[in-house]
């Protein structure tokens, strides 16, 4: 990759370049998975609009938060970060749902 | 899962429960990947502190943003969301790096 050559030219430690390559791979995987997640939540949005269900479901969110905090602890990830991450994603989802509802109704 | 039974009891469409189960799987995968990502960035933080490199690297971030926007477009994900996602994760990473630097020096 030309990015790596640019960085190597800056004289960064080789170990840092290796770690950054792994970060790049993980980021690509996460981006592709989030894309699938939004495809599914768009489908959820259509379904909710069709059944006149509200975009947000606080009980479902509470279950998701508890589950992700538990998974985060198992994965040695800060549960607070996992909760913030879910809030970040749900914020975007609610935004999609509101748009879907307004175009469906 | 008892969560699913609770939701089924609420009379939600079966299709919604199936979609939510897929969202749960994707979220678990992303949480586990983000945990690995933070393990790597903590290693990056230690390396940067050892080499007296600054926690933030704006040129690297610019490259990451451009790359993730391109990957997002390929994955049919909103590139703006991908950029916001990276900013969200990097904010947490910088926080870790600053902590690492203060405990190393």
Backbone of each chain as ProteinMPNN parsed JSONL, in Angstrom:
{"seq_chain_A": "XXXXXXXXXXXXXXXXXXXXXXXXXXXXXXXXXXXXXXXXXXXXXXXXXXXXXXXXXXXXXXXXXXXXXXXXXXXXXXXXXXXXXXXXXXXXXXXXXXXXXXXXX", "coords_chain_A": {"N_chain_A": [[0.841, -1.203, 0.0], [0.523, 2.255, -0.771], [0.154, 4.054, 1.288], [1.433, 2.897, 3.492], [4.083, 2.987, 2.641], [4.509, 5.723, 2.589], [4.329, 6.298, 5.314], [6.453, 4.741, 6.287], [8.531, 6.139, 5.195], [8.537, 8.295, 6.825], [9.955, 7.448, 8.912], [8.824, 5.976, 11.022], [8.528, 3.547, 13.682], [8.886, 0.114, 12.676], [7.245, -1.736, 13.933], [5.067, -0.198, 14.692], [3.954, 0.328, 12.193], [3.145, -2.229, 11.468], [1.225, -2.736, 13.441], [-0.627, -0.75, 12.785], [-1.465, -1.683, 10.299], [-2.926, -3.915, 11.084], [-4.945, -2.652, 12.522], [-6.163, -1.309, 10.403], [-7.206, -3.515, 8.987], [-9.091, -4.515, 10.844], [-10.786, -2.29, 11.044], [-11.845, -2.226, 8.444], [-13.305, -4.621, 8.452], [-15.19, -4.031, 10.45], [-16.537, -1.844, 9.324], [-17.756, -3.083, 7.09], [-19.419, -4.824, 8.466], [-21.036, -3.062, 9.914], [-22.331, -1.897, 7.797], [-23.957, -4.033, 6.943], [-25.486, -4.204, 9.259], [-26.943, -1.797, 9.178], [-28.41, -2.233, 6.878], [-30.128, -4.172, 7.832], [-31.412, -2.781, 9.925], [-32.698, -0.861, 8.448], [-34.581, -2.409, 7.201], [-35.958, -3.182, 9.49], [-36.956, -0.696, 10.135], [-38.738, -0.236, 7.988], [-40.537, -2.291, 8.514], [-41.471, -1.558, 11.067], [-42.696, 0.865, 10.447], [-44.685, -0.056, 8.737], [-46.228, -1.532, 10.524], [-47.048, 0.417, 12.169], [-45.494, 0.872, 14.434], [-43.586, 2.485, 17.04], [-40.514, 4.307, 16.258], [-38.399, 4.186, 18.189], [-37.563, 1.863, 20.822], [-37.601, 1.525, 23.989], [-37.427, -0.542, 25.855], [-36.296, -2.678, 24.437], [-33.848, -1.428, 23.863], [-32.766, -1.223, 26.424], [-32.35, -3.919, 27.016], [-30.468, -4.483, 25.023], [-28.333, -2.857, 25.813], [-27.639, -3.996, 28.327], [-26.894, -6.545, 27.475], [-24.737, -6.001, 25.688], [-22.936, -4.771, 27.419], [-22.322, -6.915, 29.048], [-21.165, -8.689, 27.155], [-19.003, -7.093, 26.422], [-17.509, -7.024, 28.789], [-16.757, -9.701, 28.889], [-15.133, -9.735, 26.651], [-13.041, -8.223, 27.439], [-13.313, -5.488, 27.097], [-14.026, -2.078, 27.789], [-17.031, -1.775, 29.439], [-18.508, 0.614, 29.556], [-17.673, 1.927, 27.255], [-18.728, 0.202, 25.323], [-21.426, 0.61, 25.749], [-21.641, 3.33, 25.073], [-20.952, 3.101, 22.405], [-23.106, 1.604, 21.375], [-25.166, 3.469, 21.8], [-24.341, 5.452, 20.058], [-24.613, 4.161, 17.563], [-27.355, 3.519, 17.599], [-28.475, 6.053, 17.621], [-28.007, 6.862, 15.008], [-29.548, 4.946, 13.708], [-32.193, 5.504, 14.614], [-32.524, 7.934, 13.412], [-32.538, 7.066, 10.705], [-34.905, 5.52, 10.852], [-36.877, 7.435, 11.386], [-36.774, 8.904, 9.053], [-37.564, 6.861, 7.262], [-40.157, 6.339, 8.155], [-41.393, 8.762, 7.589], [-41.331, 8.794, 4.825], [-42.835, 6.61, 4.221], [-45.376, 6.894, 5.287]], "CA_chain_A": [[0.0, 0.0, 0.0], [1.321, 3.473, -0.81], [0.04, 4.681, 2.6], [2.468, 2.328, 4.35], [5.377, 3.488, 2.18], [4.58, 7.113, 3.049], [4.617, 6.274, 6.74], [7.799, 4.207, 6.484], [9.436, 7.229, 4.826], [8.605, 9.236, 7.946], [10.82, 6.867, 9.931], [8.095, 5.425, 12.162], [8.965, 2.182, 13.987], [8.245, -0.929, 11.863], [6.201, -2.351, 14.753], [3.899, 0.689, 14.604], [3.337, 0.133, 10.875], [2.479, -3.53, 11.514], [0.019, -2.584, 14.257], [-1.589, 0.045, 12.018], [-2.031, -2.551, 9.245], [-3.962, -4.733, 11.733], [-6.067, -1.742, 12.8], [-6.844, -1.104, 9.107], [-8.003, -4.712, 8.68], [-10.237, -4.56, 11.76], [-11.711, -1.215, 10.663], [-12.562, -2.645, 7.232], [-14.284, -5.639, 8.855], [-16.266, -3.368, 11.213], [-17.32, -1.038, 8.379], [-18.609, -3.99, 6.322], [-20.463, -5.357, 9.345], [-22.003, -1.994, 10.215], [-23.16, -1.742, 6.604], [-24.996, -5.069, 7.037], [-26.373, -3.85, 10.381], [-27.874, -0.745, 8.753], [-29.367, -2.851, 5.942], [-31.137, -4.855, 8.654], [-32.236, -1.813, 10.662], [-33.596, -0.213, 7.483], [-35.683, -3.371, 7.074], [-36.71, -3.024, 10.739], [-37.672, 0.573, 10.015], [-39.886, -0.44, 7.088], [-41.472, -3.167, 9.226], [-42.096, -0.772, 12.134], [-43.592, 1.841, 9.822], [-45.827, -0.816, 8.205], [-47.055, -1.962, 11.66], [-47.3, 1.611, 12.994], [-44.756, 0.778, 15.703], [-42.716, 3.667, 17.186], [-39.116, 4.055, 15.858], [-37.58, 3.797, 19.344], [-38.143, 0.861, 21.715], [-36.704, 1.679, 25.142], [-37.217, -1.826, 26.533], [-35.308, -3.372, 23.598], [-32.547, -0.765, 24.056], [-32.264, -1.6, 27.754], [-31.841, -5.296, 26.884], [-29.244, -4.433, 24.216], [-27.267, -2.271, 26.639], [-27.221, -4.988, 29.326], [-26.216, -7.63, 26.767], [-23.446, -5.541, 25.163], [-22.038, -4.549, 28.564], [-21.873, -8.253, 29.463], [-20.246, -9.163, 26.117], [-17.791, -6.275, 26.497], [-16.728, -7.503, 29.937], [-16.163, -10.989, 28.467], [-14.13, -9.449, 25.613], [-12.049, -7.31, 28.047], [-13.543, -4.137, 26.576], [-14.704, -1.247, 28.776], [-18.484, -1.806, 29.218], [-19.008, 1.972, 29.293], [-17.445, 2.216, 25.843], [-19.695, -0.596, 24.561], [-22.721, 1.294, 25.877], [-21.546, 4.557, 24.261], [-20.944, 2.666, 21.01], [-24.487, 1.265, 21.006], [-25.929, 4.724, 21.74], [-23.887, 6.111, 18.829], [-25.206, 3.458, 16.417], [-28.814, 3.641, 17.681], [-28.791, 7.431, 17.232], [-28.046, 6.854, 13.544], [-30.672, 4.088, 13.315], [-33.43, 6.247, 14.865], [-32.522, 8.919, 12.328], [-33.015, 6.332, 9.518], [-36.299, 5.104, 11.054], [-37.741, 8.604, 11.262], [-36.833, 9.164, 7.605], [-38.346, 5.793, 6.623], [-41.561, 6.533, 8.539], [-41.934, 9.95, 6.92], [-41.498, 8.516, 3.396], [-43.799, 5.516, 4.073], [-46.728, 7.321, 5.661]], "C_chain_A": [[0.877, 1.254, 0.0], [1.261, 4.23, 0.521], [1.191, 4.229, 3.505], [3.834, 2.86, 3.948], [5.578, 4.934, 2.645], [4.982, 7.151, 4.521], [6.027, 5.778, 7.022], [8.823, 5.299, 6.203], [9.57, 8.233, 5.964], [9.481, 8.696, 9.081], [10.104, 6.363, 11.166], [8.591, 4.004, 12.422], [8.18, 1.156, 13.168], [7.088, -1.583, 12.62], [4.916, -1.516, 14.702], [3.179, 0.492, 13.27], [2.581, -1.2, 10.83], [1.175, -3.434, 12.299], [-1.053, -1.797, 13.505], [-2.23, -0.776, 10.9], [-3.131, -3.436, 9.837], [-5.181, -3.888, 12.068], [-6.864, -1.513, 11.511], [-7.731, -2.297, 8.753], [-9.25, -4.783, 9.554], [-11.26, -3.497, 11.367], [-12.509, -1.601, 9.423], [-13.651, -3.648, 7.591], [-15.472, -4.981, 9.563], [-17.153, -2.548, 10.273], [-18.265, -1.941, 7.569], [-19.731, -4.556, 7.198], [-21.495, -4.295, 9.683], [-22.899, -1.741, 9.006], [-24.299, -2.771, 6.607], [-26.0, -4.728, 8.133], [-27.4, -2.799, 9.944], [-28.847, -1.256, 7.697], [-30.503, -3.488, 6.738], [-32.019, -3.83, 9.373], [-33.129, -1.004, 9.71], [-34.82, -1.094, 7.252], [-36.577, -3.286, 8.317], [-37.555, -1.747, 10.668], [-38.909, 0.458, 9.135], [-40.978, -1.235, 7.793], [-42.222, -2.383, 10.314], [-43.094, 0.236, 11.557], [-44.863, 1.141, 9.328], [-46.78, -1.245, 9.32], [-47.384, -0.802, 12.597], [-46.681, 1.493, 14.383], [-43.84, 1.996, 15.811], [-41.265, 3.329, 16.807], [-38.252, 3.564, 17.022], [-38.323, 2.773, 20.194], [-37.222, 0.793, 22.935], [-36.427, 0.366, 25.862], [-36.169, -2.653, 25.781], [-33.918, -2.755, 23.815], [-31.928, -1.137, 25.398], [-31.661, -3.003, 27.727], [-30.519, -5.302, 26.107], [-28.067, -3.912, 25.037], [-26.732, -3.306, 27.628], [-26.42, -6.102, 28.662], [-24.827, -7.199, 26.296], [-22.45, -5.259, 26.293], [-21.469, -5.889, 29.039], [-20.858, -8.807, 28.462], [-18.926, -8.405, 26.183], [-16.901, -6.763, 27.639], [-16.037, -8.82, 29.586], [-15.004, -10.766, 27.499], [-13.017, -8.546, 26.132], [-12.105, -5.916, 27.426], [-14.294, -3.367, 27.669], [-16.218, -1.25, 28.511], [-19.083, -0.429, 28.947], [-18.809, 2.344, 27.826], [-18.467, 1.463, 24.985], [-21.064, 0.083, 24.585], [-22.741, 2.571, 25.035], [-21.608, 4.207, 22.768], [-22.372, 2.354, 20.543], [-25.335, 2.53, 20.87], [-25.614, 5.469, 20.443], [-24.564, 5.492, 17.602], [-26.729, 3.642, 16.41], [-29.273, 5.04, 17.265], [-28.937, 7.514, 15.704], [-29.262, 6.047, 13.045], [-32.0, 4.83, 13.463], [-33.624, 7.299, 13.767], [-33.046, 8.274, 11.028], [-34.506, 6.001, 9.631], [-37.257, 6.276, 10.847], [-37.903, 8.974, 9.782], [-37.725, 8.151, 6.9], [-39.835, 5.99, 6.896], [-42.173, 7.692, 7.756], [-42.125, 9.707, 5.423], [-42.557, 7.439, 3.164], [-45.225, 6.007, 4.299], [-47.292, 8.378, 4.714]], "O_chain_A": [[1.881, 1.298, 0.711], [2.192, 4.961, 0.859], [1.831, 5.034, 4.181], [4.66, 3.156, 4.811], [6.677, 5.32, 3.045], [5.851, 7.925, 4.925], [6.721, 6.316, 7.886], [9.851, 5.386, 6.874], [10.576, 8.935, 6.069], [9.721, 9.381, 10.075], [10.692, 6.319, 12.247], [9.027, 3.323, 11.493], [6.971, 1.294, 12.983], [6.073, -1.941, 12.022], [3.814, -2.064, 14.672], [1.949, 0.488, 13.217], [1.51, -1.292, 10.229], [0.15, -3.975, 11.886], [-2.237, -2.126, 13.574], [-3.405, -0.587, 10.588], [-4.147, -3.684, 9.187], [-6.316, -4.34, 11.921], [-8.095, -1.522, 11.529], [-8.855, -2.128, 8.282], [-10.34, -5.076, 9.063], [-12.461, -3.764, 11.356], [-13.709, -1.339, 9.35], [-14.778, -3.553, 7.104], [-16.623, -5.331, 9.305], [-18.377, -2.556, 10.407], [-19.435, -1.606, 7.383], [-20.855, -4.744, 6.731], [-22.691, -4.583, 9.736], [-24.076, -1.412, 9.155], [-25.449, -2.44, 6.317], [-27.203, -4.931, 7.972], [-28.577, -2.893, 10.291], [-29.98, -0.781, 7.616], [-31.675, -3.369, 6.381], [-33.238, -3.993, 9.425], [-34.188, -0.52, 10.111], [-35.942, -0.604, 7.125], [-37.803, -3.314, 8.209], [-38.713, -1.727, 11.087], [-39.977, 0.971, 9.466], [-42.165, -0.921, 7.698], [-43.435, -2.519, 10.469], [-44.182, 0.435, 12.097], [-45.968, 1.663, 9.475], [-47.99, -1.32, 9.109], [-47.93, -1.006, 13.682], [-47.252, 1.946, 15.375], [-43.362, 2.496, 14.793], [-40.826, 2.196, 17.008], [-37.463, 2.634, 16.86], [-39.55, 2.801, 20.283], [-36.204, 0.102, 22.923], [-35.344, 0.167, 26.413], [-35.277, -3.248, 26.387], [-32.929, -3.478, 23.936], [-30.718, -1.342, 25.498], [-30.615, -3.257, 28.324], [-29.578, -6.012, 26.463], [-26.959, -4.444, 24.972], [-25.519, -3.477, 27.756], [-25.407, -6.555, 29.194], [-23.852, -7.93, 26.477], [-21.251, -5.488, 26.133], [-20.293, -5.988, 29.387], [-19.816, -9.33, 28.857], [-17.857, -8.993, 26.021], [-15.688, -6.898, 27.475], [-14.878, -9.033, 29.94], [-14.018, -11.503, 27.515], [-12.143, -8.142, 25.366], [-11.082, -5.254, 27.253], [-15.107, -3.946, 28.389], [-16.651, -0.775, 27.461], [-20.052, -0.309, 28.197], [-19.663, 2.993, 27.222], [-19.009, 2.021, 24.031], [-21.767, 0.125, 23.576], [-23.732, 2.863, 24.365], [-22.229, 4.916, 21.976], [-22.794, 2.779, 19.467], [-26.129, 2.651, 19.937], [-26.502, 6.043, 19.812], [-25.03, 6.206, 16.714], [-27.326, 3.888, 15.362], [-30.322, 5.199, 16.64], [-29.858, 8.145, 15.184], [-29.914, 6.433, 12.075], [-32.836, 4.798, 12.561], [-34.73, 7.515, 13.271], [-33.884, 8.852, 10.337], [-35.271, 6.164, 8.681], [-38.307, 6.135, 10.219], [-38.994, 9.305, 9.32], [-38.539, 8.513, 6.05], [-40.669, 5.834, 6.004], [-43.319, 7.619, 7.314], [-42.982, 10.337, 4.805], [-43.119, 7.341, 2.073], [-46.156, 5.598, 3.605], [-48.42, 8.835, 4.9]]}, "seq_chain_B": "XXXXXXXXXXXXXXXXXXXXXXXXXXXXXXXXXXXXXXXXXXXXXXXXXXXXXXXXXXXXXXXXXXXXXXXXXXXXXXXXXXXXXXXXXXXXXXXXXXXXXXXXX", "coords_chain_B": {"N_chain_B": [[-33.219, -17.69, 23.797], [-34.097, -15.77, 26.658], [-34.712, -13.11, 26.34], [-35.815, -12.939, 23.761], [-38.144, -14.365, 24.098], [-39.515, -12.703, 25.838], [-39.943, -10.521, 24.17], [-41.486, -11.731, 22.171], [-43.726, -12.231, 23.596], [-44.766, -9.735, 23.749], [-46.054, -9.472, 21.428], [-44.808, -8.706, 19.029], [-44.038, -8.54, 15.495], [-42.978, -11.623, 14.002], [-40.989, -11.486, 12.091], [-39.632, -9.165, 12.822], [-38.455, -9.997, 15.199], [-36.683, -11.904, 14.203], [-34.993, -10.279, 12.655], [-33.917, -8.695, 14.682], [-32.46, -10.607, 16.078], [-30.415, -11.09, 14.273], [-29.209, -8.564, 14.265], [-28.285, -8.587, 16.9], [-26.314, -10.58, 16.698], [-24.493, -9.393, 14.91], [-23.766, -7.15, 16.419], [-22.451, -8.379, 18.571], [-20.236, -9.47, 17.237], [-19.002, -7.102, 16.352], [-18.403, -5.856, 18.788], [-16.524, -7.661, 19.848], [-14.526, -7.369, 17.924], [-13.882, -4.668, 18.194], [-12.823, -4.769, 20.718], [-10.432, -6.16, 20.23], [-9.281, -4.246, 18.571], [-8.801, -2.136, 20.375], [-6.978, -3.361, 22.04], [-4.816, -3.447, 20.317], [-4.427, -0.704, 19.803], [-3.733, 0.139, 22.337], [-1.262, -1.036, 22.556], [-0.051, 0.397, 20.509], [-0.109, 2.867, 21.762], [1.657, 2.459, 23.921], [3.996, 2.048, 22.462], [4.245, 4.512, 21.135], [4.57, 6.211, 23.328], [6.988, 5.199, 24.303], [8.695, 5.907, 22.242], [8.51, 8.583, 22.328], [6.588, 9.759, 20.7], [3.878, 11.833, 19.517], [0.503, 11.448, 20.856], [-1.66, 11.829, 19.021], [-1.966, 11.661, 15.423], [-2.257, 13.456, 12.813], [-1.921, 13.208, 10.051], [-1.978, 10.448, 9.596], [-4.607, 10.03, 10.489], [-6.038, 11.418, 8.528], [-5.52, 9.817, 6.307], [-6.766, 7.466, 7.18], [-9.437, 8.298, 7.343], [-10.015, 8.885, 4.629], [-9.652, 6.346, 3.524], [-11.595, 4.787, 4.925], [-13.94, 6.065, 4.156], [-13.945, 5.425, 1.452], [-14.108, 2.601, 1.585], [-16.58, 2.418, 2.865], [-18.313, 3.438, 0.909], [-18.03, 1.419, -0.994], [-19.219, -0.611, 0.457], [-21.81, 0.156, 0.532], [-22.497, 1.881, 2.58], [-23.186, 4.882, 4.362], [-20.749, 7.238, 3.727], [-20.276, 9.475, 5.366], [-21.216, 8.584, 7.823], [-19.348, 6.561, 8.325], [-17.064, 8.101, 8.649], [-17.769, 9.575, 10.916], [-17.951, 7.461, 12.694], [-15.279, 6.571, 12.823], [-14.114, 8.859, 13.975], [-15.359, 8.795, 16.448], [-14.296, 6.419, 17.536], [-11.543, 7.004, 17.484], [-11.421, 9.144, 19.241], [-11.78, 7.844, 21.678], [-9.484, 6.282, 21.626], [-7.386, 8.181, 21.684], [-7.797, 9.183, 24.195], [-7.085, 6.865, 25.673], [-4.354, 6.778, 24.912], [-3.302, 9.127, 25.995], [-3.616, 8.598, 28.7], [-1.898, 6.356, 28.836], [0.552, 7.523, 28.186], [0.911, 9.246, 30.353], [1.219, 7.483, 32.436], [3.484, 6.145, 31.716], [5.573, 7.932, 31.474]], "CA_chain_B": [[-32.894, -16.571, 24.702], [-35.276, -15.276, 27.363], [-35.039, -11.798, 25.772], [-36.685, -13.154, 22.607], [-39.462, -14.786, 24.593], [-40.146, -11.494, 26.367], [-40.405, -9.726, 23.038], [-42.566, -12.461, 21.496], [-44.899, -12.057, 24.453], [-45.324, -8.41, 23.49], [-46.797, -9.538, 20.17], [-44.101, -8.093, 17.906], [-43.995, -9.424, 14.327], [-41.899, -12.617, 14.04], [-39.909, -10.993, 11.233], [-38.868, -8.192, 13.621], [-37.622, -10.76, 16.148], [-35.591, -12.514, 13.422], [-34.055, -9.212, 12.303], [-33.222, -8.3, 15.908], [-31.482, -11.655, 16.405], [-29.256, -10.842, 13.394], [-28.542, -7.367, 14.8], [-27.553, -9.021, 18.104], [-25.106, -11.302, 16.272], [-23.544, -8.423, 14.345], [-23.248, -6.336, 17.523], [-21.472, -9.178, 19.324], [-19.024, -9.538, 16.415], [-18.351, -5.783, 16.35], [-17.846, -5.636, 20.135], [-15.302, -8.467, 19.973], [-13.501, -6.779, 17.06], [-13.434, -3.404, 18.782], [-11.955, -5.127, 21.835], [-9.11, -6.424, 19.638], [-8.744, -2.968, 18.076], [-8.269, -1.357, 21.5], [-5.742, -4.028, 22.489], [-3.751, -3.012, 19.4], [-4.124, 0.729, 19.974], [-3.005, 0.285, 23.602], [0.114, -1.378, 22.185], [0.415, 1.584, 19.773], [0.096, 3.909, 22.768], [2.91, 2.154, 24.63], [5.086, 2.251, 21.488], [4.384, 5.951, 20.913], [5.138, 6.794, 24.548], [8.391, 4.761, 24.384], [9.447, 6.643, 21.219], [8.197, 10.014, 22.509], [5.766, 10.242, 19.578], [2.629, 12.414, 20.036], [-0.637, 10.509, 20.806], [-2.444, 12.015, 17.785], [-1.187, 11.755, 14.18], [-3.293, 13.983, 11.928], [-1.741, 12.693, 8.694], [-2.518, 9.074, 9.656], [-6.067, 10.127, 10.592], [-6.539, 11.831, 7.211], [-5.472, 8.61, 5.466], [-7.799, 6.535, 7.659], [-10.749, 8.833, 6.959], [-10.179, 8.696, 3.181], [-9.792, 4.91, 3.264], [-12.877, 4.285, 5.435], [-15.01, 6.621, 3.306], [-13.932, 4.635, 0.223], [-14.642, 1.278, 1.932], [-18.007, 2.578, 3.167], [-19.012, 3.568, -0.373], [-18.054, 0.062, -1.583], [-20.11, -1.447, 1.269], [-23.14, 0.801, 0.519], [-22.712, 2.545, 3.875], [-23.005, 6.332, 4.249], [-19.367, 7.604, 4.069], [-20.282, 10.406, 6.504], [-21.329, 7.797, 9.044], [-18.054, 5.887, 8.523], [-16.132, 9.106, 9.172], [-18.178, 9.85, 12.299], [-17.605, 6.268, 13.474], [-13.831, 6.611, 13.071], [-13.859, 9.948, 14.925], [-15.847, 8.287, 17.732], [-13.336, 5.43, 18.038], [-10.249, 7.659, 17.701], [-11.57, 9.934, 20.461], [-11.537, 6.911, 22.788], [-8.084, 5.848, 21.536], [-6.536, 9.3, 22.138], [-7.994, 9.157, 25.64], [-6.22, 5.783, 26.175], [-2.947, 7.127, 24.684], [-2.917, 10.151, 26.969], [-3.456, 7.869, 29.964], [-0.7, 5.509, 28.736], [1.735, 8.4, 28.216], [1.076, 9.818, 31.692], [1.674, 6.444, 33.371], [4.797, 5.661, 31.267], [6.631, 8.933, 31.691]], "C_chain_B": [[-34.176, -16.063, 25.382], [-35.703, -13.892, 26.862], [-36.074, -11.942, 24.649], [-38.09, -13.545, 23.064], [-40.233, -13.576, 25.135], [-40.744, -10.676, 25.23], [-41.581, -10.406, 22.323], [-43.863, -12.266, 22.27], [-45.567, -10.699, 24.213], [-46.093, -8.371, 22.173], [-46.129, -8.827, 19.013], [-44.083, -9.068, 16.728], [-42.787, -10.365, 14.4], [-40.7, -12.156, 13.213], [-39.025, -9.998, 11.99], [-37.945, -8.921, 14.597], [-36.453, -11.42, 15.432], [-34.535, -11.461, 13.081], [-33.249, -8.775, 13.537], [-32.17, -9.332, 16.307], [-30.232, -11.48, 15.534], [-28.483, -9.614, 13.858], [-27.717, -7.748, 16.026], [-26.253, -9.731, 17.728], [-24.052, -10.336, 15.741], [-22.931, -7.589, 15.471], [-22.199, -7.102, 18.33], [-20.158, -9.236, 18.548], [-18.273, -8.212, 16.459], [-17.711, -5.496, 17.712], [-16.533, -6.412, 20.304], [-14.177, -7.896, 19.101], [-12.978, -5.473, 17.639], [-12.537, -3.677, 19.988], [-10.539, -5.409, 21.324], [-8.464, -5.133, 19.16], [-8.12, -2.159, 19.225], [-7.033, -2.02, 22.111], [-4.572, -3.542, 21.637], [-3.406, -1.543, 19.635], [-3.461, 0.988, 21.343], [-1.527, -0.031, 23.383], [0.735, -0.193, 21.426], [0.736, 2.705, 20.765], [1.403, 3.71, 23.524], [4.121, 2.464, 23.746], [5.336, 3.748, 21.276], [5.014, 6.619, 22.134], [6.626, 6.458, 24.648], [9.267, 5.529, 23.4], [9.186, 8.156, 21.283], [7.473, 10.598, 21.298], [4.463, 10.809, 20.147], [1.465, 11.419, 19.906], [-1.414, 10.615, 19.49], [-1.498, 12.141, 16.587], [-2.173, 12.158, 13.09], [-3.17, 13.457, 10.498], [-2.3, 11.27, 8.584], [-4.055, 9.122, 9.694], [-6.692, 10.511, 9.252], [-6.582, 10.641, 6.261], [-6.572, 7.625, 5.867], [-9.185, 6.995, 7.222], [-11.011, 8.571, 5.473], [-10.424, 7.225, 2.851], [-11.163, 4.392, 3.718], [-14.055, 4.825, 4.625], [-15.113, 5.801, 2.008], [-14.533, 3.24, 0.481], [-16.145, 1.358, 2.186], [-18.81, 2.653, 1.865], [-19.121, 2.205, -1.053], [-19.075, -0.819, -0.867], [-21.541, -0.907, 1.311], [-23.516, 1.365, 1.89], [-22.457, 4.036, 3.654], [-21.57, 6.712, 4.648], [-19.284, 8.583, 5.235], [-20.39, 9.648, 7.823], [-20.002, 7.111, 9.357], [-17.049, 6.86, 9.128], [-16.462, 9.436, 10.634], [-17.788, 8.689, 13.22], [-16.117, 6.283, 13.825], [-13.492, 7.69, 14.101], [-14.245, 9.511, 16.339], [-14.829, 7.33, 18.358], [-11.998, 6.1, 18.367], [-10.281, 8.512, 18.974], [-11.261, 9.065, 21.686], [-10.061, 6.495, 22.813], [-7.149, 6.929, 22.079], [-6.597, 9.375, 23.667], [-7.104, 8.081, 26.276], [-4.747, 6.167, 26.075], [-2.46, 8.14, 25.713], [-2.705, 9.511, 28.335], [-2.165, 7.056, 29.968], [0.547, 6.363, 28.867], [1.981, 8.901, 29.63], [1.546, 8.757, 32.686], [3.075, 5.937, 33.004], [5.902, 6.643, 31.621], [6.865, 9.243, 33.167]], "O_chain_B": [[-35.217, -15.945, 24.735], [-36.877, -13.529, 26.937], [-37.054, -11.201, 24.579], [-39.089, -13.112, 22.49], [-41.438, -13.444, 24.92], [-41.878, -10.204, 25.305], [-42.542, -9.749, 21.922], [-44.944, -12.152, 21.693], [-46.765, -10.533, 24.44], [-46.711, -7.36, 21.839], [-46.815, -8.381, 18.094], [-44.109, -10.282, 16.929], [-41.701, -9.953, 14.81], [-39.549, -12.397, 13.578], [-37.806, -9.992, 11.815], [-36.8, -8.517, 14.801], [-35.353, -11.495, 15.979], [-33.336, -11.712, 13.201], [-32.049, -8.518, 13.443], [-31.109, -8.972, 16.817], [-29.116, -11.699, 16.004], [-27.252, -9.612, 13.85], [-26.584, -7.291, 16.181], [-25.216, -9.515, 18.356], [-22.873, -10.441, 16.076], [-21.724, -7.346, 15.481], [-21.18, -6.536, 18.725], [-19.086, -9.071, 19.13], [-17.049, -8.194, 16.587], [-16.606, -4.957, 17.779], [-15.556, -5.885, 20.836], [-13.01, -7.934, 19.491], [-11.779, -5.199, 17.586], [-11.605, -2.919, 20.258], [-9.561, -4.951, 21.914], [-7.259, -4.937, 19.315], [-7.049, -1.572, 19.069], [-6.15, -1.34, 22.635], [-3.487, -3.262, 22.148], [-2.231, -1.176, 19.664], [-2.709, 1.952, 21.488], [-0.652, 0.623, 23.951], [1.886, 0.174, 21.662], [1.738, 3.405, 20.616], [2.159, 4.656, 23.745], [5.113, 3.043, 24.188], [6.481, 4.198, 21.241], [5.881, 7.483, 22.001], [7.435, 7.306, 25.025], [10.44, 5.779, 23.675], [9.596, 8.904, 20.396], [7.693, 11.746, 20.912], [3.984, 10.315, 21.167], [1.433, 10.632, 18.96], [-1.784, 9.595, 18.908], [-0.385, 12.653, 16.709], [-2.846, 11.306, 12.509], [-4.174, 13.279, 9.809], [-2.992, 10.928, 7.626], [-4.72, 8.344, 9.01], [-7.748, 9.996, 8.882], [-7.541, 10.466, 5.509], [-7.226, 7.027, 5.013], [-10.008, 6.19, 6.786], [-12.084, 8.098, 5.099], [-11.273, 6.89, 2.025], [-11.818, 3.648, 2.989], [-15.05, 4.127, 4.43], [-16.21, 5.518, 1.526], [-15.356, 2.758, -0.297], [-16.896, 0.475, 1.774], [-19.853, 2.014, 1.733], [-20.162, 1.867, -1.617], [-19.719, -1.665, -1.487], [-22.387, -1.437, 2.031], [-24.675, 1.332, 2.303], [-21.605, 4.408, 2.846], [-21.202, 6.526, 5.808], [-18.332, 8.534, 6.014], [-19.753, 10.007, 8.813], [-19.575, 7.077, 10.511], [-16.274, 6.493, 10.011], [-15.571, 9.56, 11.474], [-17.36, 8.891, 14.356], [-15.738, 6.04, 14.971], [-12.678, 7.462, 14.996], [-13.547, 9.818, 17.305], [-14.536, 7.414, 19.55], [-11.39, 5.807, 19.397], [-9.288, 8.592, 19.697], [-10.57, 9.497, 22.608], [-9.462, 6.369, 23.881], [-6.23, 6.634, 22.843], [-5.588, 9.599, 24.336], [-6.448, 8.334, 27.287], [-3.973, 5.93, 27.002], [-1.351, 8.027, 26.236], [-1.749, 9.83, 29.042], [-1.426, 7.052, 30.952], [1.49, 5.992, 29.565], [3.128, 8.978, 30.068], [2.201, 9.087, 33.675], [3.776, 5.374, 33.844], [7.004, 6.258, 32.01], [7.721, 10.063, 33.497]]}, "name": "protein", "num_of_chains": 2, "seq": "XXXXXXXXXXXXXXXXXXXXXXXXXXXXXXXXXXXXXXXXXXXXXXXXXXXXXXXXXXXXXXXXXXXXXXXXXXXXXXXXXXXXXXXXXXXXXXXXXXXXXXXXXXXXXXXXXXXXXXXXXXXXXXXXXXXXXXXXXXXXXXXXXXXXXXXXXXXXXXXXXXXXXXXXXXXXXXXXXXXXXXXXXXXXXXXXXXXXXXXXXXXXXXXXXX"}
